C-alpha cells in the first residue's frame, strides 16, 4: 500500500481517534501521548502536508504500527 498524503491537522485528528491526547503545543509542533505511553510530535507548518519520510517515521517508530495498518485505519475513518 502507498503512504497517504496527510496534513498535520488531519494527522492530529486521526491520532485523537486512536486515543492520543495533546500534551503540549510549542511553536508549530504538537506533542501527543497515548494512555499506553506512546508519544509523537506532529508539525503544523501552515497548511502543508507531512513529509513522507517523517510520516513513515511517526507510523513505524512512534505509533509502532505497520504502514499497511495505518493506511487501513485512516481509510476507515475517512468513509
Biopython code that builds the backbone (N, CA, C, O; Angstrom):
import numpy as np
from Bio.PDB.StructureBuilder import StructureBuilder

atoms = [
    (1, "UNK", "N", (0.838, -1.185, 0.000)),
    (1, "UNK", "CA", (0.000, 0.000, 0.000)),
    (1, "UNK", "C", (0.880, 1.243, 0.000)),
    (1, "UNK", "O", (1.996, 1.238, 0.519)),
    (2, "UNK", "N", (0.360, 2.289, -0.584)),
    (2, "UNK", "CA", (1.126, 3.523, -0.637)),
    (2, "UNK", "C", (0.803, 4.396, 0.562)),
    (2, "UNK", "O", (-0.289, 4.347, 1.129)),
    (3, "UNK", "N", (1.775, 5.178, 0.917)),
    (3, "UNK", "CA", (1.639, 6.079, 2.055)),
    (3, "UNK", "C", (0.721, 7.234, 1.666)),
    (3, "UNK", "O", (0.913, 7.837, 0.610)),
    (4, "UNK", "N", (-0.278, 7.556, 2.500)),
    (4, "UNK", "CA", (-1.194, 8.644, 2.149)),
    (4, "UNK", "C", (-0.534, 10.013, 2.341)),
    (4, "UNK", "O", (0.400, 10.165, 3.128)),
    (5, "UNK", "N", (-1.036, 10.993, 1.610)),
    (5, "UNK", "CA", (-0.626, 12.379, 1.825)),
    (5, "UNK", "C", (-1.586, 12.930, 2.867)),
    (5, "UNK", "O", (-2.803, 12.882, 2.690)),
    (6, "UNK", "N", (-1.033, 13.453, 3.951)),
    (6, "UNK", "CA", (-1.885, 13.889, 5.067)),
    (6, "UNK", "C", (-1.359, 15.198, 5.646)),
    (6, "UNK", "O", (-0.150, 15.395, 5.766)),
    (7, "UNK", "N", (-2.257, 16.065, 5.994)),
    (7, "UNK", "CA", (-1.888, 17.349, 6.601)),
    (7, "UNK", "C", (-1.725, 17.164, 8.111)),
    (7, "UNK", "O", (-2.262, 16.216, 8.684)),
    (8, "UNK", "N", (-0.992, 18.061, 8.746)),
    (8, "UNK", "CA", (-0.732, 17.971, 10.172)),
    (8, "UNK", "C", (-1.994, 17.948, 11.008)),
    (8, "UNK", "O", (-2.107, 17.142, 11.932)),
    (9, "UNK", "N", (-2.946, 18.818, 10.703)),
    (9, "UNK", "CA", (-4.196, 18.870, 11.472)),
    (9, "UNK", "C", (-5.003, 17.580, 11.310)),
    (9, "UNK", "O", (-5.631, 17.107, 12.257)),
    (10, "UNK", "N", (-4.977, 17.016, 10.097)),
    (10, "UNK", "CA", (-5.688, 15.755, 9.864)),
    (10, "UNK", "C", (-5.026, 14.610, 10.633)),
    (10, "UNK", "O", (-5.712, 13.720, 11.135)),
    (11, "UNK", "N", (-3.700, 14.632, 10.725)),
    (11, "UNK", "CA", (-2.990, 13.606, 11.477)),
    (11, "UNK", "C", (-3.320, 13.712, 12.968)),
    (11, "UNK", "O", (-3.484, 12.695, 13.641)),
    (12, "UNK", "N", (-3.417, 14.924, 13.476)),
    (12, "UNK", "CA", (-3.776, 15.121, 14.884)),
    (12, "UNK", "C", (-5.175, 14.562, 15.146)),
    (12, "UNK", "O", (-5.392, 13.886, 16.151)),
    (13, "UNK", "N", (-6.118, 14.838, 14.256)),
    (13, "UNK", "CA", (-7.479, 14.311, 14.398)),
    (13, "UNK", "C", (-7.474, 12.793, 14.372)),
    (13, "UNK", "O", (-8.162, 12.154, 15.168)),
    (14, "UNK", "N", (-6.701, 12.213, 13.461)),
    (14, "UNK", "CA", (-6.590, 10.758, 13.356)),
    (14, "UNK", "C", (-5.998, 10.162, 14.627)),
    (14, "UNK", "O", (-6.486, 9.152, 15.135)),
    (15, "UNK", "N", (-4.941, 10.795, 15.138)),
    (15, "UNK", "CA", (-4.310, 10.299, 16.359)),
    (15, "UNK", "C", (-5.255, 10.403, 17.556)),
    (15, "UNK", "O", (-5.265, 9.522, 18.416)),
    (16, "UNK", "N", (-6.042, 11.466, 17.615)),
    (16, "UNK", "CA", (-7.006, 11.607, 18.710)),
    (16, "UNK", "C", (-8.057, 10.499, 18.648)),
    (16, "UNK", "O", (-8.519, 10.026, 19.686)),
    (17, "UNK", "N", (-8.433, 10.087, 17.447)),
    (17, "UNK", "CA", (-9.392, 8.983, 17.318)),
    (17, "UNK", "C", (-8.762, 7.656, 17.734)),
    (17, "UNK", "O", (-9.472, 6.693, 18.025)),
    (18, "UNK", "N", (-7.419, 7.603, 17.764)),
    (18, "UNK", "CA", (-6.697, 6.403, 18.191)),
    (18, "UNK", "C", (-6.403, 6.439, 19.689)),
    (18, "UNK", "O", (-5.777, 5.518, 20.214)),
    (19, "UNK", "N", (-6.846, 7.489, 20.385)),
    (19, "UNK", "CA", (-6.663, 7.571, 21.826)),
    (19, "UNK", "C", (-5.514, 8.463, 22.273)),
    (19, "UNK", "O", (-5.204, 8.509, 23.463)),
    (20, "UNK", "N", (-4.878, 9.169, 21.349)),
    (20, "UNK", "CA", (-3.806, 10.094, 21.721)),
    (20, "UNK", "C", (-4.419, 11.398, 22.198)),
    (20, "UNK", "O", (-5.477, 11.810, 21.722)),
    (21, "UNK", "N", (-3.744, 12.045, 23.146)),
    (21, "UNK", "CA", (-4.178, 13.349, 23.653)),
    (21, "UNK", "C", (-3.068, 14.352, 23.449)),
    (21, "UNK", "O", (-1.890, 13.997, 23.472)),
    (22, "UNK", "N", (-3.438, 15.601, 23.249)),
    (22, "UNK", "CA", (-2.440, 16.661, 23.110)),
    (22, "UNK", "C", (-1.881, 16.959, 24.491)),
    (22, "UNK", "O", (-2.621, 17.282, 25.420)),
    (23, "UNK", "N", (-0.566, 16.845, 24.612)),
    (23, "UNK", "CA", (0.108, 17.098, 25.881)),
    (23, "UNK", "C", (0.550, 18.549, 25.943)),
    (23, "UNK", "O", (0.360, 19.222, 26.957)),
    (24, "UNK", "N", (1.142, 19.031, 24.849)),
    (24, "UNK", "CA", (1.560, 20.427, 24.816)),
    (24, "UNK", "C", (1.745, 20.869, 23.378)),
    (24, "UNK", "O", (1.905, 20.057, 22.466)),
    (25, "UNK", "N", (1.718, 22.182, 23.205)),
    (25, "UNK", "CA", (1.990, 22.794, 21.910)),
    (25, "UNK", "C", (3.130, 23.764, 22.120)),
    (25, "UNK", "O", (3.103, 24.598, 23.026)),
    (26, "UNK", "N", (4.131, 23.643, 21.270)),
    (26, "UNK", "CA", (5.275, 24.539, 21.382)),
    (26, "UNK", "C", (5.625, 25.024, 19.983)),
    (26, "UNK", "O", (6.122, 24.266, 19.150)),
    (27, "UNK", "N", (5.358, 26.289, 19.745)),
    (27, "UNK", "CA", (5.577, 26.821, 18.405)),
    (27, "UNK", "C", (4.617, 26.162, 17.438)),
    (27, "UNK", "O", (3.403, 26.181, 17.640)),
    (28, "UNK", "N", (5.171, 25.576, 16.382)),
    (28, "UNK", "CA", (4.333, 24.921, 15.380)),
    (28, "UNK", "C", (4.354, 23.405, 15.520)),
    (28, "UNK", "O", (4.084, 22.693, 14.553)),
    (29, "UNK", "N", (4.670, 22.904, 16.708)),
    (29, "UNK", "CA", (4.732, 21.465, 16.942)),
    (29, "UNK", "C", (3.786, 21.070, 18.083)),
    (29, "UNK", "O", (3.721, 21.733, 19.118)),
    (30, "UNK", "N", (3.063, 19.984, 17.863)),
    (30, "UNK", "CA", (2.105, 19.487, 18.852)),
    (30, "UNK", "C", (2.611, 18.142, 19.356)),
    (30, "UNK", "O", (2.844, 17.225, 18.570)),
    (31, "UNK", "N", (2.777, 18.033, 20.650)),
    (31, "UNK", "CA", (3.237, 16.801, 21.295)),
    (31, "UNK", "C", (2.011, 16.018, 21.738)),
    (31, "UNK", "O", (1.122, 16.569, 22.386)),
    (32, "UNK", "N", (1.958, 14.730, 21.391)),
    (32, "UNK", "CA", (0.801, 13.903, 21.723)),
    (32, "UNK", "C", (1.250, 12.632, 22.434)),
    (32, "UNK", "O", (2.336, 12.113, 22.176)),
    (33, "UNK", "N", (0.400, 12.138, 23.333)),
    (33, "UNK", "CA", (0.714, 10.929, 24.104)),
    (33, "UNK", "C", (-0.536, 10.064, 24.196)),
    (33, "UNK", "O", (-1.652, 10.572, 24.313)),
    (34, "UNK", "N", (-0.332, 8.753, 24.142)),
    (34, "UNK", "CA", (-1.446, 7.820, 24.323)),
    (34, "UNK", "C", (-1.393, 7.259, 25.734)),
    (34, "UNK", "O", (-0.390, 7.409, 26.430)),
    (35, "UNK", "N", (-2.473, 6.614, 26.156)),
    (35, "UNK", "CA", (-2.554, 6.050, 27.501)),
    (35, "UNK", "C", (-1.516, 4.959, 27.726)),
    (35, "UNK", "O", (-1.091, 4.729, 28.858)),
    (36, "UNK", "N", (-1.102, 4.277, 26.639)),
    (36, "UNK", "CA", (-0.126, 3.193, 26.784)),
    (36, "UNK", "C", (1.321, 3.685, 26.746)),
    (36, "UNK", "O", (2.251, 2.879, 26.764)),
    (37, "UNK", "N", (1.516, 5.015, 26.693)),
    (37, "UNK", "CA", (2.857, 5.569, 26.791)),
    (37, "UNK", "C", (3.513, 5.969, 25.489)),
    (37, "UNK", "O", (4.595, 6.555, 25.505)),
    (38, "UNK", "N", (2.888, 5.668, 24.353)),
    (38, "UNK", "CA", (3.474, 6.078, 23.073)),
    (38, "UNK", "C", (3.370, 7.601, 22.934)),
    (38, "UNK", "O", (2.358, 8.193, 23.310)),
    (39, "UNK", "N", (4.410, 8.227, 22.398)),
    (39, "UNK", "CA", (4.411, 9.672, 22.189)),
    (39, "UNK", "C", (4.860, 9.988, 20.775)),
    (39, "UNK", "O", (5.608, 9.226, 20.163)),
    (40, "UNK", "N", (4.398, 11.110, 20.266)),
    (40, "UNK", "CA", (4.831, 11.582, 18.958)),
    (40, "UNK", "C", (4.680, 13.094, 18.909)),
    (40, "UNK", "O", (3.943, 13.689, 19.695)),
    (41, "UNK", "N", (5.385, 13.694, 17.977)),
    (41, "UNK", "CA", (5.306, 15.132, 17.752)),
    (41, "UNK", "C", (4.856, 15.358, 16.315)),
    (41, "UNK", "O", (5.427, 14.796, 15.381)),
    (42, "UNK", "N", (3.833, 16.181, 16.146)),
    (42, "UNK", "CA", (3.284, 16.467, 14.823)),
    (42, "UNK", "C", (3.563, 17.930, 14.486)),
    (42, "UNK", "O", (3.179, 18.822, 15.243)),
    (43, "UNK", "N", (4.240, 18.189, 13.335)),
    (43, "UNK", "CA", (4.478, 19.576, 12.940)),
    (43, "UNK", "C", (3.246, 20.173, 12.259)),
    (43, "UNK", "O", (2.577, 19.507, 11.470)),
    (44, "UNK", "N", (2.958, 21.427, 12.572)),
    (44, "UNK", "CA", (1.863, 22.162, 11.937)),
    (44, "UNK", "C", (2.450, 23.376, 11.231)),
    (44, "UNK", "O", (2.366, 24.494, 11.738)),
    (45, "UNK", "N", (3.029, 23.161, 10.089)),
    (45, "UNK", "CA", (3.650, 24.255, 9.341)),
    (45, "UNK", "C", (2.675, 24.758, 8.292)),
    (45, "UNK", "O", (2.628, 24.257, 7.168)),
    (46, "UNK", "N", (1.901, 25.755, 8.683)),
    (46, "UNK", "CA", (0.895, 26.305, 7.778)),
    (46, "UNK", "C", (-0.151, 25.251, 7.485)),
    (46, "UNK", "O", (-0.623, 24.565, 8.392)),
    (47, "UNK", "N", (-0.509, 25.124, 6.233)),
    (47, "UNK", "CA", (-1.485, 24.125, 5.816)),
    (47, "UNK", "C", (-0.789, 23.041, 4.999)),
    (47, "UNK", "O", (-1.409, 22.403, 4.148)),
    (48, "UNK", "N", (0.514, 22.833, 5.264)),
    (48, "UNK", "CA", (1.301, 21.911, 4.463)),
    (48, "UNK", "C", (1.121, 20.459, 4.860)),
    (48, "UNK", "O", (0.673, 20.134, 5.960)),
    (49, "UNK", "N", (1.487, 19.597, 3.918)),
    (49, "UNK", "CA", (1.431, 18.152, 4.157)),
    (49, "UNK", "C", (2.633, 17.721, 4.984)),
    (49, "UNK", "O", (3.681, 18.367, 4.974)),
    (50, "UNK", "N", (2.457, 16.602, 5.708)),
    (50, "UNK", "CA", (3.562, 15.999, 6.454)),
    (50, "UNK", "C", (4.488, 15.345, 5.422)),
    (50, "UNK", "O", (4.007, 14.582, 4.585)),
    (51, "UNK", "N", (5.782, 15.615, 5.454)),
    (51, "UNK", "CA", (6.699, 14.954, 4.507)),
    (51, "UNK", "C", (6.629, 13.433, 4.671)),
    (51, "UNK", "O", (6.495, 12.927, 5.786)),
    (52, "UNK", "N", (6.721, 12.710, 3.550)),
    (52, "UNK", "CA", (6.560, 11.256, 3.565)),
    (52, "UNK", "C", (7.533, 10.555, 4.508)),
    (52, "UNK", "O", (7.145, 9.619, 5.207)),
    (53, "UNK", "N", (8.780, 10.990, 4.539)),
    (53, "UNK", "CA", (9.768, 10.364, 5.414)),
    (53, "UNK", "C", (9.410, 10.528, 6.879)),
    (53, "UNK", "O", (9.546, 9.590, 7.664)),
    (54, "UNK", "N", (8.957, 11.710, 7.248)),
    (54, "UNK", "CA", (8.556, 11.966, 8.633)),
    (54, "UNK", "C", (7.310, 11.167, 8.990)),
    (54, "UNK", "O", (7.222, 10.607, 10.083)),
    (55, "UNK", "N", (6.347, 11.110, 8.073)),
    (55, "UNK", "CA", (5.133, 10.331, 8.327)),
    (55, "UNK", "C", (5.484, 8.856, 8.515)),
    (55, "UNK", "O", (4.943, 8.192, 9.399)),
    (56, "UNK", "N", (6.383, 8.351, 7.688)),
    (56, "UNK", "CA", (6.826, 6.959, 7.814)),
    (56, "UNK", "C", (7.472, 6.715, 9.177)),
    (56, "UNK", "O", (7.239, 5.675, 9.792)),
    (57, "UNK", "N", (8.282, 7.663, 9.653)),
    (57, "UNK", "CA", (8.937, 7.555, 10.960)),
    (57, "UNK", "C", (7.902, 7.572, 12.078)),
    (57, "UNK", "O", (7.990, 6.780, 13.016)),
    (58, "UNK", "N", (6.924, 8.467, 11.986)),
    (58, "UNK", "CA", (5.877, 8.553, 13.002)),
    (58, "UNK", "C", (5.100, 7.238, 13.072)),
    (58, "UNK", "O", (4.829, 6.735, 14.162)),
    (59, "UNK", "N", (4.745, 6.687, 11.923)),
    (59, "UNK", "CA", (3.969, 5.448, 11.888)),
    (59, "UNK", "C", (4.763, 4.287, 12.465)),
    (59, "UNK", "O", (4.271, 3.571, 13.337)),
    (60, "UNK", "N", (5.981, 4.094, 11.989)),
    (60, "UNK", "CA", (6.775, 2.930, 12.388)),
    (60, "UNK", "C", (7.299, 3.020, 13.813)),
    (60, "UNK", "O", (7.140, 2.081, 14.593)),
    (61, "UNK", "N", (7.918, 4.131, 14.155)),
    (61, "UNK", "CA", (8.604, 4.232, 15.440)),
    (61, "UNK", "C", (7.707, 4.757, 16.567)),
    (61, "UNK", "O", (7.726, 4.218, 17.673)),
    (62, "UNK", "N", (6.931, 5.794, 16.294)),
    (62, "UNK", "CA", (6.132, 6.405, 17.356)),
    (62, "UNK", "C", (4.819, 5.663, 17.593)),
    (62, "UNK", "O", (4.452, 5.401, 18.738)),
    (63, "UNK", "N", (4.110, 5.324, 16.514)),
    (63, "UNK", "CA", (2.832, 4.629, 16.659)),
    (63, "UNK", "C", (3.011, 3.124, 16.786)),
    (63, "UNK", "O", (2.095, 2.419, 17.211)),
    (64, "UNK", "N", (4.188, 2.632, 16.419)),
    (64, "UNK", "CA", (4.505, 1.202, 16.465)),
    (64, "UNK", "C", (3.491, 0.392, 15.660)),
    (64, "UNK", "O", (2.985, -0.631, 16.122)),
    (65, "UNK", "N", (3.201, 0.870, 14.439)),
    (65, "UNK", "CA", (2.272, 0.208, 13.523)),
    (65, "UNK", "C", (2.993, -0.056, 12.215)),
    (65, "UNK", "O", (4.032, 0.544, 11.936)),
    (66, "UNK", "N", (2.445, -0.950, 11.419)),
    (66, "UNK", "CA", (2.948, -1.102, 10.060)),
    (66, "UNK", "C", (2.253, -0.039, 9.203)),
    (66, "UNK", "O", (1.198, 0.474, 9.575)),
    (67, "UNK", "N", (2.840, 0.278, 8.084)),
    (67, "UNK", "CA", (2.243, 1.274, 7.197)),
    (67, "UNK", "C", (0.894, 0.777, 6.689)),
    (67, "UNK", "O", (-0.048, 1.559, 6.556)),
    (68, "UNK", "N", (0.798, -0.531, 6.402)),
    (68, "UNK", "CA", (-0.476, -1.097, 5.943)),
    (68, "UNK", "C", (-1.577, -0.923, 6.988)),
    (68, "UNK", "O", (-2.704, -0.566, 6.646)),
    (69, "UNK", "N", (-1.255, -1.175, 8.265)),
    (69, "UNK", "CA", (-2.238, -0.997, 9.338)),
    (69, "UNK", "C", (-2.713, 0.452, 9.392)),
    (69, "UNK", "O", (-3.906, 0.722, 9.530)),
    (70, "UNK", "N", (-1.758, 1.385, 9.280)),
    (70, "UNK", "CA", (-2.088, 2.811, 9.346)),
    (70, "UNK", "C", (-2.990, 3.207, 8.180)),
    (70, "UNK", "O", (-3.974, 3.921, 8.372)),
    (71, "UNK", "N", (-2.662, 2.752, 6.983)),
    (71, "UNK", "CA", (-3.455, 3.095, 5.794)),
    (71, "UNK", "C", (-4.876, 2.554, 5.931)),
    (71, "UNK", "O", (-5.840, 3.255, 5.623)),
    (72, "UNK", "N", (-5.007, 1.302, 6.393)),
    (72, "UNK", "CA", (-6.341, 0.717, 6.578)),
    (72, "UNK", "C", (-7.131, 1.492, 7.624)),
    (72, "UNK", "O", (-8.317, 1.760, 7.433)),
    (73, "UNK", "N", (-6.480, 1.855, 8.732)),
    (73, "UNK", "CA", (-7.151, 2.594, 9.801)),
    (73, "UNK", "C", (-7.579, 3.973, 9.318)),
    (73, "UNK", "O", (-8.707, 4.395, 9.574)),
    (74, "UNK", "N", (-6.694, 4.676, 8.625)),
    (74, "UNK", "CA", (-7.020, 6.030, 8.179)),
    (74, "UNK", "C", (-8.092, 6.023, 7.096)),
    (74, "UNK", "O", (-8.906, 6.944, 7.034)),
    (75, "UNK", "N", (-8.106, 5.006, 6.246)),
    (75, "UNK", "CA", (-9.144, 4.957, 5.194)),
    (75, "UNK", "C", (-10.504, 4.624, 5.785)),
    (75, "UNK", "O", (-11.525, 5.064, 5.255)),
    (76, "UNK", "N", (-10.543, 3.848, 6.883)),
    (76, "UNK", "CA", (-11.807, 3.549, 7.560)),
    (76, "UNK", "C", (-12.427, 4.812, 8.135)),
    (76, "UNK", "O", (-13.647, 4.974, 8.114)),
    (77, "UNK", "N", (-11.591, 5.707, 8.649)),
    (77, "UNK", "CA", (-12.101, 6.924, 9.269)),
    (77, "UNK", "C", (-12.617, 7.920, 8.243)),
    (77, "UNK", "O", (-13.536, 8.687, 8.531)),
    (78, "UNK", "N", (-12.037, 7.916, 7.054)),
    (78, "UNK", "CA", (-12.435, 8.898, 6.030)),
    (78, "UNK", "C", (-13.798, 8.598, 5.433)),
    (78, "UNK", "O", (-14.422, 9.485, 4.850)),
    (79, "UNK", "N", (-14.275, 7.359, 5.569)),
    (79, "UNK", "CA", (-15.551, 6.980, 4.959)),
    (79, "UNK", "C", (-16.723, 7.491, 5.742)),
    (79, "UNK", "O", (-17.870, 7.257, 5.361)),
]
sb = StructureBuilder()
sb.init_structure("model")
sb.init_model(0)
sb.init_chain("A")
sb.init_seg("    ")
for serial, (resi, resn, name, xyz) in enumerate(atoms, 1):
    if name == "N":
        sb.init_residue(resn, " ", resi, " ")
    sb.init_atom(name, np.array(xyz, "f"), 0.0, 1.0, " ", f" {name:<3s}", serial, name[0])
structure = sb.get_structure()
